Amino acid sequence: MSNNAVTLVDITSLDWSLELGNIGAVVQGLQDIDQCIAIILTTPRGSDPLRPTFGADLWSFIDNPISSAIPSIVKEVAAAITMWEPRVTLQSIQVTPVATGGLPAGAHLNVMVTWKLKVARSSSTETTTIDLPRGA
């Protein structure tokens, strides 16, 4: 068991889940929602046998021309989050070509989702960012 292990007494939020990549740890509140959005966007649709429509087909646009890939990715991100993350309202989605590791801009895409809680006393917004391809 890791030093990050928590017990039910340590969990103070209604929204929580196990933290990915950190055995024994949990994420709570806004961090849980951020992690859930990242999971939705990085899960290829059809890869979860118990929820075949879960996820987003972002990888189907990877080899498209950038001028058609970006609007398609924005549409796919909006549809996936609207369907699978009912706790948030989308504020904006930005897809930016990124040059990394000597590769030209567009070899990787940065997807930044700005959102806010549907039920909140605060009007503050949060941001979830993923890179495509992620780990590919």
DSSP file (Angstrom, degrees, kcal/mol; ACC not computed):
  #  RESIDUE AA STRUCTURE BP1 BP2  ACC     N-H-->O    O-->H-N    N-H-->O    O-->H-N    TCO  KAPPA ALPHA  PHI   PSI    X-CA   Y-CA   Z-CA
    1    1 A M              0   0    0      0, 0.0    23,-0.1     0, 0.0     2,-0.1   0.000 360.0 360.0 360.0 138.7    0.0    0.0    0.0
    2    2 A S    >   -     0   0    0     21,-0.3     3,-1.4     1,-0.1    20,-0.0  -0.306 360.0-110.8 -82.5 167.8    1.3    3.5   -0.9
    3    3 A N  T 3  S+     0   0    0      1,-0.3    -1,-0.1    -2,-0.1    21,-0.1   0.657 114.7  66.3 -69.2 -15.2    1.8    6.4    1.5
    4    4 A N  T 3  S+     0   0    0     19,-0.3    -1,-0.3     2,-0.0    22,-0.2   0.400  71.7 132.7 -86.8   3.2   -1.1    8.1   -0.4
    5    5 A A    <   -     0   0    0     -3,-1.4     2,-0.3    20,-0.1    20,-0.2  -0.264  36.7-167.5 -60.5 138.1   -3.7    5.6    0.8
    6    6 A V        -     0   0    0     18,-1.4     2,-0.2     3,-0.0    -2,-0.0  -0.841  10.9-143.0-122.9 161.2   -6.8    7.2    2.1
    7    7 A T    >>  -     0   0    0     -2,-0.3     3,-1.4     1,-0.0     4,-0.7  -0.714  38.6 -96.5-114.5 170.6   -9.8    5.8    4.1
    8    8 A L  G >4 S+     0   0    0      1,-0.3     3,-0.7    -2,-0.2    -1,-0.0   0.797 123.4  63.2 -58.3 -28.1  -13.5    6.7    3.8
    9    9 A V  G 34 S+     0   0    0      1,-0.2    -1,-0.3     3,-0.0    -3,-0.0   0.829  99.0  55.0 -64.9 -31.0  -13.0    9.2    6.7
   10   10 A D  G <4 S+     0   0    0     -3,-1.4     2,-0.6     2,-0.0    -1,-0.2   0.672  86.8  92.6 -77.0 -17.3  -10.5   11.1    4.5
   11   11 A I    <<  +     0   0    0     -3,-0.7     5,-0.1    -4,-0.7    16,-0.0  -0.690  43.4 166.7 -85.2 118.9  -13.0   11.6    1.6
   12   12 A T        +     0   0    0     -2,-0.6     2,-0.3     3,-0.1    -1,-0.1   0.445  49.9  76.5-110.8  -3.2  -14.9   14.9    2.1
   13   13 A S        -     0   0    0      1,-0.1    -2,-0.0     2,-0.1     3,-0.0  -0.814  68.0-140.1-113.5 149.8  -16.6   15.3   -1.3
   14   14 A L  S    S+     0   0    0     -2,-0.3     2,-0.7     1,-0.1    -1,-0.1   0.821  97.5  64.0 -70.0 -31.0  -19.6   13.7   -2.8
   15   15 A D  S    S+     0   0    0     -3,-0.0    14,-2.7     2,-0.0     2,-0.3  -0.851  73.3 129.8 -97.5 110.6  -17.7   13.6   -6.1
   16   16 A W  E     +A   28   0A   0     -2,-0.7     2,-0.3    12,-0.2    12,-0.2  -0.988  22.8 170.0-154.7 157.1  -14.6   11.3   -5.8
   17   17 A S  E     -A   27   0A   0     10,-1.9    10,-2.8    -2,-0.3     2,-0.1  -0.965  47.0 -71.4-157.7 169.2  -12.9    8.5   -7.6
   18   18 A L  E     -A   26   0A   0     -2,-0.3     2,-0.4     8,-0.2     8,-0.3  -0.422  53.8-114.4 -65.1 140.4   -9.7    6.6   -7.6
   19   19 A E    >   -     0   0    0      6,-2.4     3,-1.5     3,-0.4     6,-0.3  -0.642  30.6-118.4 -79.3 127.8   -6.8    8.6   -8.9
   20   20 A L  T 3  S+     0   0    0     -2,-0.4    -1,-0.1     1,-0.2     6,-0.0  -0.443  94.0   9.6 -66.7 133.6   -5.4    7.2  -12.1
   21   21 A G  T 3  S+     0   0    0     -2,-0.2     2,-0.3     1,-0.1    -1,-0.2   0.538 110.3  88.6  79.1   6.7   -1.7    6.1  -11.8
   22   22 A N  S X  S-     0   0    0     -3,-1.5     3,-2.2     3,-0.2    -3,-0.4  -0.725  71.7-144.5-140.1  87.0   -1.6    6.5   -8.0
   23   23 A I  T 3  S+     0   0    0     -2,-0.3   -19,-0.3     1,-0.3   -21,-0.3  -0.240  83.7  13.9 -57.5 129.9   -2.6    3.4   -6.2
   24   24 A G  T 3  S+     0   0    0      1,-0.3   -18,-1.4    -5,-0.1    -1,-0.3   0.316 104.2 107.7  90.0  -7.6   -4.5    4.1   -2.9
   25   25 A A    <   -     0   0    0     -3,-2.2    -6,-2.4    -6,-0.3    -1,-0.3  -0.662  49.9-158.1-102.6 158.7   -5.1    7.7   -3.7
   26   26 A V  E     -A   18   0A   0     -8,-0.3     2,-0.4   -22,-0.2    -8,-0.2  -0.906  10.9-138.7-128.4 158.8   -8.4    9.4   -4.7
   27   27 A V  E     -A   17   0A   0    -10,-2.8   -10,-1.9    -2,-0.3     2,-0.3  -0.938  25.6-167.3-113.4 145.2   -9.3   12.6   -6.4
   28   28 A Q  E >   -A   16   0A   0     -2,-0.4     3,-1.5   -12,-0.2     4,-0.4  -0.910  42.6 -15.6-132.3 156.5  -12.2   14.7   -5.1
   29   29 A G  T 3> S+     0   0    0    -14,-2.7     4,-1.7    -2,-0.3     3,-0.4  -0.263 129.1   2.5  60.3-128.8  -14.4   17.6   -6.2
   30   30 A L  H 3> S+     0   0    0      1,-0.2     4,-2.6     2,-0.2    -1,-0.3   0.827 132.2  57.6 -63.3 -33.5  -13.1   19.5   -9.2
   31   31 A Q  H <> S+     0   0    0     -3,-1.5     4,-2.4     2,-0.2    -1,-0.2   0.870 105.0  52.0 -65.4 -35.3  -10.1   17.2   -9.5
   32   32 A D  H  > S+     0   0    0     -4,-0.4     4,-2.5    -3,-0.4    -2,-0.2   0.929 111.1  46.3 -64.1 -45.3  -12.5   14.3   -9.9
   33   33 A I  H  X S+     0   0    0     -4,-1.7     4,-2.5     2,-0.2    -2,-0.2   0.914 111.4  52.1 -64.8 -42.5  -14.4   16.1  -12.7
   34   34 A D  H  X S+     0   0    0     -4,-2.6     4,-2.1     1,-0.2    -1,-0.2   0.929 111.7  46.7 -57.6 -46.6  -11.2   17.1  -14.4
   35   35 A Q  H  X S+     0   0    0     -4,-2.4     4,-2.3     1,-0.2    -2,-0.2   0.900 110.7  52.7 -64.1 -40.8  -10.0   13.4  -14.3
   36   36 A C  H  X S+     0   0    0     -4,-2.5     4,-2.5     2,-0.2    -2,-0.2   0.904 108.8  49.6 -62.3 -41.8  -13.4   12.2  -15.6
   37   37 A I  H  X S+     0   0    0     -4,-2.5     4,-2.4     2,-0.2    -1,-0.2   0.924 111.0  49.7 -63.3 -43.6  -13.3   14.6  -18.6
   38   38 A A  H  X S+     0   0    0     -4,-2.1     4,-1.7     1,-0.2    -2,-0.2   0.893 110.9  50.1 -62.2 -39.3   -9.8   13.5  -19.4
   39   39 A I  H  X S+     0   0    0     -4,-2.3     4,-0.8     2,-0.2    -2,-0.2   0.926 110.1  50.3 -64.2 -44.6  -11.0    9.8  -19.3
   40   40 A I  H >< S+     0   0    0     -4,-2.5     3,-0.7     1,-0.2    16,-0.4   0.932 114.2  44.3 -57.9 -47.0  -13.9   10.6  -21.6
   41   41 A L  H 3< S+     0   0    0     -4,-2.4    17,-0.3     1,-0.2    -1,-0.2   0.746 115.6  46.0 -75.3 -23.5  -11.7   12.3  -24.1
   42   42 A T  H 3< S+     0   0    0     -4,-1.7    -1,-0.2    -5,-0.2    -2,-0.2   0.399  92.3  90.5-101.0   3.3   -8.9    9.7  -24.1
   43   43 A T  S << S-     0   0    0     -4,-0.8    13,-2.4    -3,-0.7     2,-0.2  -0.883  78.4-130.3 -98.6 116.2  -11.2    6.7  -24.3
   44   44 A P    >   -     0   0    0      0, 0.0     3,-2.1     0, 0.0     4,-0.3  -0.449  33.2-103.6 -63.9 132.7  -11.8    5.6  -27.9
   45   45 A R  T 3  S+     0   0    0     11,-0.4    10,-0.2     1,-0.3     8,-0.2  -0.319 107.4  26.7 -57.5 135.2  -15.6    5.1  -28.4
   46   46 A G  T 3  S+     0   0    0      8,-0.7    -1,-0.3     5,-0.4     7,-0.1   0.301  91.1 102.2  94.4  -8.1  -16.4    1.3  -28.5
   47   47 A S    <   +     0   0    0     -3,-2.1    -2,-0.1     7,-0.4     3,-0.1   0.645  66.1  72.4 -85.0 -13.7  -13.4    0.3  -26.3
   48   48 A D  S >  S-     0   0    0      3,-0.4     3,-1.2     6,-0.3     6,-0.3  -0.881  70.3-160.5 -99.8 105.5  -15.5   -0.1  -23.1
   49   49 A P  T 3  S+     0   0    0      0, 0.0    -1,-0.1     0, 0.0    -2,-0.0   0.769  89.6  49.5 -62.4 -26.3  -17.5   -3.3  -23.7
   50   50 A L  T 3  S+     0   0    0      1,-0.3    -3,-0.0    -3,-0.1    -2,-0.0   0.659 123.8  30.7 -86.1 -15.7  -20.1   -2.5  -21.1
   51   51 A R  S X  S+     0   0    0     -3,-1.2     3,-2.1     1,-0.1    -3,-0.4  -0.643  70.3 175.8-137.3  77.9  -20.6    1.1  -22.4
   52   52 A P  T 3  S+     0   0    0      0, 0.0    -6,-0.4     0, 0.0    -5,-0.1   0.687  80.6  49.7 -64.3 -18.2  -20.0    0.9  -26.2
   53   53 A T  T 3  S+     0   0    0     -8,-0.2     2,-0.1    -7,-0.1    -8,-0.1   0.423  85.9 113.8 -98.2   2.1  -20.9    4.5  -26.8
   54   54 A F    <   +     0   0    0     -3,-2.1    -8,-0.7    -6,-0.3    -7,-0.4  -0.464  63.1  23.2 -72.4 143.0  -18.7    5.8  -24.0
   55   55 A G  S    S-     0   0    0    -10,-0.2     2,-0.3    25,-0.2   -14,-0.2  -0.577  84.8 -77.3 106.3-164.7  -15.7    8.0  -25.0
   56   56 A A        -     0   0    0    -13,-2.4     2,-0.8   -16,-0.4     3,-0.4  -0.996  18.9-134.6-141.9 142.9  -14.8   10.1  -28.0
   57   57 A D    >   +     0   0    0     -2,-0.3     3,-1.0   -13,-0.2     4,-0.2  -0.303  54.5 137.9 -91.4  49.4  -13.6    9.3  -31.5
   58   58 A L  G >   +     0   0    0     -2,-0.8     3,-1.4   -17,-0.3    -1,-0.2   0.828  64.3  61.7 -65.7 -31.5  -10.8   11.9  -31.5
   59   59 A W  G >  S+     0   0    0     -3,-0.4     3,-1.2     1,-0.3     4,-0.3   0.710  86.8  73.0 -70.4 -19.1   -8.3    9.6  -33.1
   60   60 A S  G <  S+     0   0    0     -3,-1.0    -1,-0.3     1,-0.2    -2,-0.2   0.652  98.9  48.7 -69.5 -11.5  -10.5    9.2  -36.2
   61   61 A F  G X  S+     0   0    0     -3,-1.4     3,-1.3    -4,-0.2    -1,-0.2   0.413  79.9 101.2-104.6   0.2   -9.5   12.8  -37.2
   62   62 A I  T <  S+     0   0    0     -3,-1.2    -2,-0.1     1,-0.3    -1,-0.1   0.868  87.4  38.6 -57.9 -43.1   -5.7   12.5  -36.7
   63   63 A D  T 3  S+     0   0    0     -4,-0.3    -1,-0.3    -3,-0.1    -2,-0.1   0.371  93.6 107.5 -93.3   6.5   -4.8   12.1  -40.4
   64   64 A N  S <  S-     0   0    0     -3,-1.3     5,-0.1     1,-0.1    -3,-0.0  -0.436  87.9 -84.8 -75.9 155.9   -7.3   14.6  -41.7
   65   65 A P    >>  -     0   0    0      0, 0.0     4,-2.6     0, 0.0     3,-1.7  -0.370  41.6-118.6 -57.0 141.5   -6.2   18.0  -42.9
   66   66 A I  H 3> S+     0   0    0      1,-0.3     4,-2.0     2,-0.2    -2,-0.1   0.812 111.4  62.7 -56.0 -33.2   -5.9   20.4  -40.0
   67   67 A S  H 34 S+     0   0    0      1,-0.2    -1,-0.3     2,-0.2    -3,-0.0   0.778 116.1  30.0 -67.1 -25.8   -8.5   22.7  -41.4
   68   68 A S  H <> S+     0   0    0     -3,-1.7     4,-1.3     2,-0.1    -2,-0.2   0.694 115.0  61.1-101.6 -24.9  -11.1   19.9  -41.2
   69   69 A A  H  X S+     0   0    0     -4,-2.6     4,-2.7     2,-0.2     5,-0.2   0.922  99.2  54.9 -67.7 -44.1   -9.7   18.1  -38.2
   70   70 A I  H  X S+     0   0    0     -4,-2.0     4,-2.4     1,-0.2     5,-0.2   0.938 110.3  42.8 -61.3 -50.8  -10.0   20.9  -35.7
   71   71 A P  H  > S+     0   0    0      0, 0.0     4,-2.1     0, 0.0    -1,-0.2   0.871 115.3  51.7 -64.4 -32.1  -13.8   21.7  -36.2
   72   72 A S  H  X S+     0   0    0     -4,-1.3     4,-2.3     2,-0.2    -2,-0.2   0.894 110.2  48.1 -68.4 -39.2  -14.5   17.9  -36.2
   73   73 A I  H  X S+     0   0    0     -4,-2.7     4,-3.0     2,-0.2     5,-0.2   0.910 110.0  52.2 -67.2 -42.2  -12.6   17.4  -32.9
   74   74 A V  H  X S+     0   0    0     -4,-2.4     4,-2.4    -5,-0.2    -2,-0.2   0.931 111.6  47.1 -58.6 -45.7  -14.4   20.4  -31.3
   75   75 A K  H  X S+     0   0    0     -4,-2.1     4,-2.2     2,-0.2    -2,-0.2   0.911 113.5  47.8 -62.4 -43.4  -17.7   18.8  -32.3
   76   76 A E  H  X S+     0   0    0     -4,-2.3     4,-2.5     2,-0.2    -2,-0.2   0.906 111.8  49.7 -65.8 -42.9  -16.7   15.4  -31.0
   77   77 A V  H  X S+     0   0    0     -4,-3.0     4,-2.5     2,-0.2     5,-0.3   0.931 111.7  48.7 -61.0 -46.7  -15.4   16.8  -27.7
   78   78 A A  H  X S+     0   0    0     -4,-2.4     4,-2.2    -5,-0.2     5,-0.2   0.917 113.2  47.0 -61.1 -44.2  -18.7   18.8  -27.2
   79   79 A A  H  X S+     0   0    0     -4,-2.2     4,-2.0    -5,-0.2    -1,-0.2   0.919 113.8  47.5 -65.0 -43.6  -20.8   15.7  -27.9
   80   80 A A  H  X S+     0   0    0     -4,-2.5     4,-2.5     2,-0.2     5,-0.2   0.917 115.3  43.4 -66.7 -44.2  -18.8   13.4  -25.7
   81   81 A I  H  X S+     0   0    0     -4,-2.5     4,-2.3     2,-0.2     7,-0.2   0.906 113.0  52.0 -70.3 -39.7  -18.7   15.7  -22.7
   82   82 A T  H  < S+     0   0    0     -4,-2.2    -1,-0.2    -5,-0.3    -2,-0.2   0.898 116.7  41.3 -60.6 -39.7  -22.4   16.7  -23.0
   83   83 A M  H  < S+     0   0    0     -4,-2.0    -2,-0.2    -5,-0.2    -1,-0.2   0.901 127.0  27.7 -74.0 -42.4  -23.3   13.0  -23.1
   84   84 A W  H  < S+     0   0    0     -4,-2.5    -3,-0.2     1,-0.2    -2,-0.2   0.507 115.0  53.6-108.8  -6.6  -21.0   11.6  -20.4
   85   85 A E    ><  +     0   0    0     -4,-2.3     3,-1.3    -5,-0.2    -1,-0.2  -0.675  53.2 167.7-130.0  81.1  -20.3   14.5  -17.9
   86   86 A P  T 3   +     0   0    0      0, 0.0    -1,-0.1     0, 0.0    32,-0.1   0.573  66.9  73.9 -71.5  -8.3  -23.7   15.9  -16.7
   87   87 A R  T 3  S+     0   0    0     31,-0.1    31,-2.5    30,-0.1    32,-0.4   0.581  93.1  61.4 -81.1  -8.4  -22.1   17.9  -13.9
   88   88 A V  E <   -B  117   0B   0     -3,-1.3     2,-0.5    29,-0.3    29,-0.2  -0.822  62.7-146.8-123.6 158.2  -20.6   20.5  -16.2
   89   89 A T  E     -B  116   0B   0     27,-2.8    27,-1.9    -2,-0.3     2,-0.2  -0.991  32.4-123.4-115.3 126.4  -21.6   23.2  -18.7
   90   90 A L  E     +B  115   0B   0     -2,-0.5    25,-0.3    25,-0.2     3,-0.1  -0.486  29.3 176.5 -71.1 136.5  -19.1   23.7  -21.5
   91   91 A Q  E     -     0   0B   0     23,-3.3     2,-0.3     1,-0.4    24,-0.2   0.755  64.6 -20.2-104.5 -43.3  -17.8   27.2  -21.9
   92   92 A S  E     -B  114   0B   0     22,-1.7    22,-2.8     2,-0.0    -1,-0.4  -0.986  46.2-149.6-162.8 159.1  -15.3   26.7  -24.7
   93   93 A I  E     -B  113   0B   0     -2,-0.3     2,-0.5    20,-0.2    20,-0.2  -0.986  16.6-173.4-135.0 123.1  -13.2   24.1  -26.6
   94   94 A Q  E     -B  112   0B   0     18,-2.7    18,-3.0    -2,-0.4     2,-0.5  -0.974   6.4-168.6-120.2 130.3   -9.9   25.1  -28.1
   95   95 A V  E     -B  111   0B   0     -2,-0.5    16,-0.2    16,-0.2   -21,-0.1  -0.980  13.2-177.0-117.6 121.4   -7.9   22.8  -30.3
   96   96 A T  E     -B  110   0B   0     14,-2.6    14,-3.0    -2,-0.5     2,-0.2  -0.969  26.3-125.6-124.7 127.9   -4.3   24.0  -31.1
   97   97 A P  E     -B  109   0B   0      0, 0.0     2,-0.4     0, 0.0    12,-0.2  -0.508  31.8-159.9 -66.7 138.1   -1.7   22.4  -33.3
   98   98 A V  E     -B  108   0B   0     10,-3.1    10,-1.2    -2,-0.2     8,-0.6  -0.970  14.6-143.4-126.0 136.0    1.6   21.9  -31.3
   99   99 A A        +     0   0    0     -2,-0.4     2,-0.3     6,-0.2     6,-0.2  -0.880  34.1 165.8 -94.8 122.5    5.1   21.5  -32.5
  100  100 A T    >   +     0   0    0     -2,-0.6     3,-2.5     4,-0.3     7,-0.0  -0.988  52.1   3.4-138.5 148.2    7.0   19.0  -30.3
  101  101 A G  T 3  S-     0   0    0     -2,-0.3    -1,-0.1     1,-0.3    -2,-0.0   0.796 128.8 -52.4  54.4  36.2   10.2   17.0  -30.4
  102  102 A G  T 3  S+     0   0    0      1,-0.3    -1,-0.3    -3,-0.1    -3,-0.0   0.452 108.2 128.4  80.8  -1.3   11.3   18.4  -33.8
  103  103 A L    <   -     0   0    0     -3,-2.5    -1,-0.3     1,-0.1    -3,-0.2  -0.591  65.0-103.1 -84.8 150.9    7.9   17.6  -35.4
  104  104 A P    >   -     0   0    0      0, 0.0     3,-2.0     0, 0.0    -4,-0.3  -0.268  48.1 -80.2 -69.6 159.9    6.0   20.3  -37.2
  105  105 A A  T 3  S+     0   0    0      1,-0.3    -6,-0.2    -6,-0.2     4,-0.1  -0.367 119.9  39.7 -57.5 134.1    3.0   22.0  -35.7
  106  106 A G  T 3  S+     0   0    0      2,-0.7    -1,-0.3    -8,-0.6    -7,-0.1   0.179  82.0 100.7 106.5 -15.4    0.0   19.8  -36.1
  107  107 A A  S <  S+     0   0    0     -3,-2.0     2,-0.3    -9,-0.4    -2,-0.1   0.820  96.7  25.8 -68.5 -28.8    1.8   16.6  -35.4
  108  108 A H  E    S-B   98   0B   0    -10,-1.2   -10,-3.1    -4,-0.3    -2,-0.7  -0.962  78.2-149.9-129.1 149.8    0.3   16.9  -31.9
  109  109 A L  E     -BC  97 132B   0     23,-3.3    23,-3.4    -2,-0.3     2,-0.6  -0.968   5.0-147.1-122.3 138.8   -2.9   18.7  -30.9
  110  110 A N  E     -BC  96 131B   0    -14,-3.0   -14,-2.6    -2,-0.4     2,-0.6  -0.916  13.2-162.4-102.2 122.9   -3.6   20.4  -27.6
  111  111 A V  E     -BC  95 130B   0     19,-3.1    19,-2.4    -2,-0.6     2,-0.5  -0.934   6.9-173.6-110.0 117.0   -7.3   20.2  -26.6
  112  112 A M  E     -BC  94 129B   0    -18,-3.0   -18,-2.7    -2,-0.6     2,-0.5  -0.950   2.6-168.2-115.8 119.6   -8.3   22.6  -23.9
  113  113 A V  E     -BC  93 128B   0     15,-3.2    15,-2.6    -2,-0.5     2,-0.5  -0.924   3.8-161.5-109.7 122.8  -11.8   22.4  -22.5
  114  114 A T  E     +BC  92 127B   0    -22,-2.8   -23,-3.3    -2,-0.5   -22,-1.7  -0.906  25.2 156.6-104.7 130.6  -13.1   25.2  -20.3
  115  115 A W  E     -BC  90 126B   0     11,-2.6    11,-3.6    -2,-0.5     2,-0.3  -0.922  27.4-152.3-146.3 164.8  -16.1   24.3  -18.2
  116  116 A K  E     -B   89   0B   0    -27,-1.9   -27,-2.8    -2,-0.3     9,-0.1  -0.978  36.0 -92.2-140.3 158.1  -18.0   25.2  -15.1
  117  117 A L  E     -B   88   0B   0      7,-0.4   -29,-0.3    -2,-0.3     3,-0.2  -0.385  22.9-142.6 -66.8 141.3  -20.1   23.3  -12.7
  118  118 A K  S    S+     0   0    0    -31,-2.5     2,-0.8     1,-0.3    -1,-0.1   0.897  98.1  42.8 -69.4 -39.9  -23.9   23.3  -13.4
  119  119 A V  S    S+     0   0    0    -32,-0.4     2,-0.3    -3,-0.0    -1,-0.3  -0.861  87.8 124.9-109.9  98.0  -24.7   23.4   -9.7
  120  120 A A        -     0   0    0     -2,-0.8    -4,-0.0    -3,-0.2     0, 0.0  -0.997  56.9-146.3-153.8 147.7  -22.3   26.0   -8.1
  121  121 A R  S    S+     0   0    0     -2,-0.3     2,-0.3     2,-0.0    -1,-0.1   0.672  89.5  68.7 -83.8 -18.7  -22.5   29.1   -6.1
  122  122 A S        -     0   0    0      2,-0.1    -5,-0.1     1,-0.1    -2,-0.0  -0.738  68.5-151.1-101.8 148.5  -19.4   30.3   -7.9
  123  123 A S        +     0   0    0     -2,-0.3    -1,-0.1    -7,-0.1    -2,-0.0   0.212  54.2 131.8 -99.2  14.7  -19.2   31.4  -11.5
  124  124 A S        -     0   0    0      1,-0.1    -7,-0.4    -8,-0.0     2,-0.3  -0.321  49.0-136.8 -69.1 150.5  -15.6   30.4  -11.8
  125  125 A T        -     0   0    0     -9,-0.1     2,-0.3   -11,-0.0    -9,-0.2  -0.746  10.6-152.9-107.3 156.4  -14.5   28.3  -14.7
  126  126 A E  E     -C  115   0B   0    -11,-3.6   -11,-2.6    -2,-0.3     2,-0.4  -0.827   7.7-142.0-122.1 161.4  -12.1   25.3  -14.8
  127  127 A T  E     -C  114   0B   0     -2,-0.3     2,-0.4   -13,-0.2   -13,-0.2  -0.991   9.5-169.1-131.7 134.1   -9.9   24.0  -17.6
  128  128 A T  E     -C  113   0B   0    -15,-2.6   -15,-3.2    -2,-0.4     2,-0.4  -0.986  13.7-169.4-117.6 130.4   -9.1   20.4  -18.6
  129  129 A T  E     +C  112   0B   0     -2,-0.4     2,-0.3   -17,-0.2   -17,-0.2  -0.971   9.3 172.9-125.2 134.3   -6.3   20.0  -21.1
  130  130 A I  E     -C  111   0B   0    -19,-2.4   -19,-3.1    -2,-0.4     2,-0.4  -0.946  22.4-135.5-131.5 157.9   -5.2   16.8  -23.0
  131  131 A D  E     -C  110   0B   0     -2,-0.3   -21,-0.2   -21,-0.2    -2,-0.0  -0.932  26.8-115.7-113.0 138.0   -2.7   16.3  -25.8
  132  132 A L  E    S+C  109   0B   0    -23,-3.4   -23,-3.3    -2,-0.4     2,-0.1  -0.959 100.2  33.8-114.8 137.3   -3.4   14.2  -28.9
  133  133 A P  S    S-     0   0    0      0, 0.0     2,-0.7     0, 0.0    -1,-0.2   0.577  86.4-166.6 -75.1 142.0   -2.0   11.7  -29.5
  134  134 A R  S    S-     0   0    0      1,-0.2    -2,-0.1     2,-0.1   -26,-0.0  -0.848  72.9 -19.7 -98.9 112.6   -1.6   10.9  -25.9
  135  135 A G              0   0    0     -2,-0.7    -1,-0.2     1,-0.1    -3,-0.1   0.609 360.0 360.0  69.1  10.8    0.8    8.1  -25.2
  136  136 A A              0   0    0      0, 0.0    -2,-0.1     0, 0.0    -1,-0.1   0.462 360.0 360.0 -95.1 360.0    0.6    7.0  -28.9
